[in-house]
């Protein structure tokens, strides 16, 4: 059979168009997602195969602190991160001029106060030194947890970011030492008690429900969010990322593995 040049071009064009359509439909998009070490990284590892079924390939980048994941996202080095509470996100947006937005709830890493010397807070002697994280949102979180357990009192109306200057009553005359959050598990060898966030507690083998003197409950306002740049919030891959993180299989993994020390936020 002899084909005309025009028909050949038409046939090739149609074939190429069909190939492009198939390629487009099956194209995999790769995104870079930042997480903190510990449960956040472990949970996102479970998300990877779920997202892959949606043609979304996730490459994880692990951080040891709370500052660099937002900086990397704001600079475009990451496409998303999954580790931050909205309180911390709002503070970073305000302080550093970022334009980052939460797009979905992920999980809660409860903060607790731990001690190697005492079994409950009533045993902690007056004048003891208490370790707390050294960023202002985590300071506030620790102080609010102490207030919720009637250990200190804070000024009315201080919101979610009080400081030690907002303490109005401190019957035990506790002294507060601010340390890098990653160092707080190590401080237990020297201090009477320290406030440790969930990811660093998990890395140290601590469970807030079993080992904490006092701990946040599931209703504390500190769920960790999936965060992206504002310009990307309506992108299709963002929807796929959120639905992958919030998949029932991920909740089952969280419930089974962490036994309440990490709580699904969806």
N, C-alpha and C positions, 0 to 999 in steps of 0.2 A: 504494500500500500504506500502510495506516495502522498506526503503531506505538504501543503503549501507552507511557505515561510510564515505567513500570517497565522495560519492555524497552529504551527509549531510554537510561535511566540505566545499565542493565546493559551496553548496547552501547558507550556512551561510556566507561564504567568499564573495560571490557575493552580498548577501543582505547587508552585512556590508559595502562593497565597495559602493553600491548604496546609502546607508544611509549617508556615509561620503561625497559622492559627493553632495547630496542634502544639507547636513549640511554646507558644504564648500560654496556652491552657495548662501546660504541664511544667512551665518554668519554675524553678525553685529560687526563692529569694533568700539571701543570707543576711542575717542581722547579728550585730555584736551586742551582747547583753552583759552588763556589769552586775556582780553580786559580791557580797561579803563572804568571807570564809565561814565554814560551818553549815548550819541548817539551810541558809539561803542558797548556797552552792549545791547542797545535796538535793534540795527540792527542785531546783531548776534542771538538774541532771535528769530528773524524772519527766520533766516537761519536754525535753528535746525530742524523744521519739513520737510524742503526741503531736507536736508542731510539725514534724517531718511529714506526717500524713496530710497536712494542710499545705504542703510544698513550702514550708518555712524552715530553713536551716538556722539553728541557733548556735552561735559560737560564744562560749562563756569566758568572761574575764574576771578573775577573782582578785578582790582587794582586801587589805588588812586594816582599813580604816574607813571612817564614814564621810570623809571630805572628798577624796579623789574620785569616787564614782559619779558624783554630781558634776564635778569639774570636767571629767572626761566626757560626760554626756553633753554638757553645755558647749564644749569645744568641738563636738562632732566626732570624737574618737569612738564613742559608743552610739548605738541607736536607741538603747533603753537601759534602764537598770531596775533591779528588784531587790530592795533592801530597806527603803526609807519610810519612816512615818511621815504623815503630812505635816506634823509640827516641825520636824527637822527640814523637810523640803521647803516649807514656807520661810523658815529662818534663812536658809541658804539663798533662796530667791531674793529675799529682802537685802541680805548682807552683801551678796556678790553680784546682784543684777542679773541673775539667770532668768530664763523664761521657760521653766520646766513645769510640766503638769502631770498630775496623777490620772491614770486612765482605767485603773482597776485594782481591786483589793486582792492581796495575796495571802499573807499570814501574819500572825502576831508572835513575837518573841518576848515573852513576859520577862520583865525585870524583877529581880529578887535581891534581898540582902542575905549574904552568906557569912558564915564564920567557921573557923577551925577550932575555936576556943569555947564557944557557947552554943547551947541547944535552942534557946529562944531569946527574944530581945529583952525579956525581964531580967535575964542574968547579966546583961551587959552593964559593967560598972559605970557610975557617974564619971564624967570627964574623959570617957574613952574617945579615941580617934576613929572616925568613920570614913572609909574611902568612898568617893563618889566620882562619876565621870567628869571630865574637865570641859565638856562643851555645854553651853547654857541650856539647850533643850533637855539634855540628859540630866543635868543638875536639877532642873525643874521636875523632871520625871521622878527622880529619887526622892526629892523633898515631898512631893505629893503622895508618894507611897508611904513615907514616914507619917505624914499627917493623917492619911486614911487609917492608919493603925494607932492613932492617938499617942504618938511618940513625940511629935512636935506640933506646933500650931503656926499657921501662916496668916499674913494679912488677908482680909477679905478682898475678893475681886482680883487676885493676882493672875488668874488665868492658868494656862498650861506651862508657862515658863517663869516660875518664881526663882529667886536667887536666895542665897543664905541671908541676905540683908532683909528679906521678907519674913524671916522667922520672928514670931512674936512671943512664943513660949517654947522653952527647951529645958524641961525639968531635969533631964539627965546631964545637962550641960555638955552635950556631945560636941566634939570638935570635928570639923569637916576638912578632909584633905582631898583636893581635886587631883586626879591622876588620869593619864591617857586610858581610855576604856579597855584597851587590849592588855594593860598592865594590872588591872584590878584583880583578876584571878590570882596573880602572883603576890598581891598585897596581903592575901589572907594569912601568909606566914608571919606577918608583922603586925597587922592591924587587928583591932577587936572584931570589926565587921566591915564588909564592903558591899556596895551595890553593884551588881554585875548584870549587864544586859544579856538577853537570851542566847545570841550567837556565840559570845565569848564564854558564857557559862557552859554551853554544849561542848565547845572545844576543850574545856577544862574538865569535862565529865560530870558537870553539876546539873541537877534537875531542880527547877524552882519548886515543884510540888513536893519533892522528897527531901531536898537539902536546904531549901530556903527558910530562913527564920520568918520572914514575911515576903509575900509575892503578889504581883498584880494578878487580877482575875481576868477572865475572858472579856469582861465588859470595859476594861481600861481602853482609853482612846488612842491606842498606839499600834494600830494595824499597819503593816508594811505594804506599800503600794508598788504597782508597776508604773514606772515614770518614763516619759518621753519628752522630747522637745515639743513646744506648743505647735510648731508648724507641721508636726507629724501626727497629731492626735486623731485625725480622721482618716489616716492611711489604712488601707485594707490589711496590711501586715500587722498593724497594731491590734485590730479586732481579732486576728488569728492568734496573736500572742496572748491576749487576755483570755480568750476561750480555752487556750491550751493550758495556761496556768490554773484556770478555774475548773479544769476537767475533774469529774468525780474520781478518777483514778489517782489524781494528785492528792485530793482530800483523804482518800483511803490510805495512801502512803504516809501522809502527815500524822493521821490518827494512830496508825499501827506502829510507826517507828518512834514517835516522840512521846506518846502516852501522856499528852497534856502539857508537855514542856514547850511545845510549839503548837499553835492553834490555827487551823485553817480560817481565813478571814472572809470566806465566801460561802 
